[in-house]
C-alpha cells in the first residue's frame, strides 16, 4: 500500500473511529492527550518514523497536515 493511501486512510478513518459516539462523552484534557498520542503513533507508523530518529511531533505535523481536525484545543 502506498504512503499516500495510508495517509488517506488515517485522515478518513482513524480519528472518526476513535471518536465514535464522542458527542455523548465529556472529553477532558487527559482524553485529548490520549487521543493525540494515538494519532501521533499512527502517523509515525505510516511515515515510518522510529523513536530513535528523534523527530518532534511538530515536525510530523509540518510534513503531514490532515484536511480536518476533529479535536480543537
Secondary structure, DSSP 8 states (H G I E B T S, - for coil): --HHHHHHHIIIIIHHHHTTTGGGS---HHHHHHHHHHHHHHHHHHTT--GGG---HHHHHHH---S--S---
